[in-house]
Amino acid sequence: MANSLRTSVDVSLTPRQAFDTLVDELTLALNDRRMKFTPSSAGKMLEGDVEVGTIQEWIPGDRISILWHPKTWQAGTTSRLLIKFKAHNEGTSVVVEHEGWDRVLGDTGQELLGWFAGEVVTPMIASSAPARLGDWITDRRARRPSGAMSRDVYKNPTHHWPNFLAILDVLALSPRDYLLEVGCGGGAFLHEALKSVSRASAIDHSPDMVKLATEQNHESIRNGRLKISIAEADSLPFPDGTFTCAVMTGVLGFLPDALLAFKEIFRVLASCGRFVAFAGSKLLRGTPAAPEPMASRLHFYEEYELEDLARRAGFTVVRVDNPSLYEYARKAGLRQPDLDMFKGSAGVQLLIAQKA
């Protein structure tokens, strides 16, 4: 009689590394599904405000055992969720097993296979097909970055520093400025800008990036000079006329409604406020600056389209520059062969706009 659901994956990590990584990733992924995972020996899982899992065993590098409550409408119905970490010569096998699942469904045949096909097998197949896999990679690395690899990259995004420096040159920030960054990533640009401005605020829609940016700028936050929030570009949580300047870099091509985002930025800027957005044209498609699968999910704007967006949002003084980033790359300390990526100005767009 079938009585459990079992899946596994082999990874080239030690059991403790696999344990820590899985816990981190589960916490993020469950949060995206409106579930809260408290990772500790006294932890639990919540679906909304309802406790659906109670941790019984928590042995780092070895196992997690969770008493599961799948039917809140039927008291006493429980199963057990096990996550085991088994070392082998090439790394670790991570085994996830849900014991007693047939009892939960009350069936060991057709209904069990129906649930398994629709809720386990189909999502696994779909998630490994090109469309969903490409979306996952794009979100993970660029559109809504998360995970250990992205945190390492965005902590100090080496290849973003040339455009950071180009933006700072245009803005010519002073202590009188109050800066807004829309899509702050790991907070590297903020850290540099706060050497010149007295105050700044930022938003990002990735909780992982907001957490990283907060850690990277903890002193400025503690001193009351910086506030970072989870928010969307088309719904900024700030009053009208708050900021003297705003920036956006590497975000524009992913916005579902760029005009609405531009209108929001216009709204929160004070009179004479400046806005600079860094983007890439279609000339960058397929290059290291815009590789697949991200390139297929980016919208590449023509210069006249960027100018039109800014004017329709309300900006009166608008232009698009095409700066060469090579000298900025040298200034940022990049070395060969990375430096060669920034020769010339093909594909580089710097939208510069001002509110009347």
Order of alpha helices (4+ residues) and beta strands (2+ residues): beta-alpha-beta-beta-beta-beta-beta-beta-alpha-alpha-alpha-alpha-alpha-alpha-beta-alpha-beta-alpha-alpha-beta-beta-alpha-beta-alpha-beta-alpha-beta
